[in-house]
């Protein structure tokens, strides 16, 4: 498996502080799965969720790497390079 420079740069996986989508809570929305930004630590909903907040976060901030915030899942995704990796 070839990792991109964004995933290689991660030295410590940021984890969700709370198991909620920060934006959905503010907007009284719902989510399906959660992802945590590996640049700033924001935990937001996935693309299967109605609002797709994590992808919006990427487009607004250019923070490229996320991890799953779901219990039992240990993977990373880089939006910029479209690279997936399990850890």
N, C-alpha and C positions, 0 to 999 in steps of 0.2 A: 504494500500500500504506500503510495506517495502522498505525503502531507504537503500542503501549501505553506508558505511562510507565515501566514496568519495563525494557523493551527500549531505550527512548530514554536511560535513565540509564546504560547500559553504555558506558563510554568506552574500555575495553580488554578484548578477549576473553581470558578465562582459558582456558588449554589444559591438557591432561592432562600430568602429570609423567611417569607411566608408563602404558603402554597396557594397564591391567588394571582390573578392578572391585575397588576397595579392600575392599568387604564380601565379595564372592565369594571373594577370596583368603583372608580370615580364616576363612570357612566351608567352604573347599574346594569351592566351587560353580563353575558355569560361566556364561558370558554369551554373548550374541549380538552386541550393539553397545554402545558406551560413550557416555556423556553427561557433560559437565562442568558443575557448578553455577557460575553466574556470580556468586554471592554469596561462597561460601567456597572454591571451587576443587576440591571433592571430585569425583572421577571414579568413576562408578557405572554399573551396567548398565541397559539400556533395558527397556521394557515387553514386548518380544519375548523377553526373557531370563526364565528360571524364577523368579527372586527379585524382579525389578522394583525393584531397590534405589533408583534415582533417584526414582521416584514415591514410594516410602516416605520418602525423604529430604525431599521437598517436604512431605509431610503432617506429618512430625515437626518441620520447621524453618520452614516457610512461605517458604523461599527460592524465589522465583517463576520465575527465568529459568535456562535451561540452553542449552548449545551441543552440537552433535555433536562427539564426540571421535574420530570416524572419519576416517582419512586421506582427503583429497579432498573432504570434505563441509564446507560453510561455511554453517551455519544456526543460528538461535536459536529457542527455543520458550518462551513464557510460560505456565506452568500456570494462573496466576490468571486471566488474560484470554483464554486460549486463542488466542494470536496466534503465527503462524509468520513468520519473516523470514529471507531469505538475505542474506549479506553478502559 
